[in-house]
Amino acid sequence: MRLLSMSRTVIYEKIRAGRLRIVKEGRTTLVPAEAIEEYVELLKQEAEVSRYGKAS
């Protein structure tokens, strides 16, 4: 939550939408560092598309 500056509710919405990958350890939900990097890359790609109309 701190790394992405998002609330818990928003994080879980991203998880349910399939935009943020998780792993489960028992009842604990973990977001791997790679998943955060992938999500940030996705956001960068979407920003590029909205800015220039194409992915790079």
Order of alpha helices (4+ residues) and beta strands (2+ residues): alpha-beta-beta-alpha
